[in-house]
Amino acid sequence: MMRVTTKGQVTIPQHIREKLGITPATEVDFIEEGKRVFLIKKREAQPANRKFAKLRGTATVKMTTDEIMALTRSDR
């Protein structure tokens, strides 16, 4: 049995966090069904989003933002 703190917090048991892959910063949601409340792990970002996240901060081109913008807006 767990107790709710004065801040409305409870600790999710470690074996449940491990089973569901809940780590710090994982988003969860609560679903109400009648008198029951279920804790669910929110879906992770779509694969397309993860592709861009891996590339963040990896650019090696020595161009200014203005030069890059000029290339993307050229009428080729």
N, C-alpha and C positions, 0 to 999 in steps of 0.2 A: 504494500500500500504506500502511496506517496501523499505528501501534503503540498498544498498550494501555498506559496509565500505571500506576504502582504502585497507584493508587486504583481501577483497573478502568475508567477513562474513555477514550473515543475521541471524536474530533471528527467529526460528520456533515458531509460536504462541503456547501458552500454551495449548489451547484446542486441537490442532493437535498433540502435543507431548503426551498428555494424551490419546487421542484416539488411537494412534499408539503404545503406550508403549515405547516412546523414552525417555530414561533417560540419565544422564551423562555417557559417555563411550559406548553408543550404537553406533554401526557402521551403517552408511547409505551409499547409493550409488546414483549416478545420472544416469538416463537413458535418452538418447536423442532420440526423435522421431520427425523428421522434424524440425520445428522451436520451438518445445516445449521441455522442460527439466522436468523430473519427479524425485522427491526425494523419494527413497524407503528405508525402514528399511531392513537391511541385515538379513538373516535368523540366528536364534540363533544356538548355538552349538548342535550337535546331542545328544540325550539322553545318549548314551554310554559315551561321554566325560563328561557330567555332573555327572555321577555316580562316576567317578574317582575324579572329582574336589571336591565333598563333602567329600571324604576320605583323601584329602591332609592334612598332618600334624596330623593325628589321631593315628599313630602307637604307641603302648605302649610296644612293645617288647624291652628288654634291650640287644640288640645285636649290634655288630659293623657291618659296611658295609661289611667287609671281611667275617664275619661269615654268614651273610645273603647270600652273593654271593656264598659261599661254599655250602650252602644248596640248592640253586637253580641250581647248576652245578653238584650235586652229581649224580653218576651212580646207581640209585636205581632200 
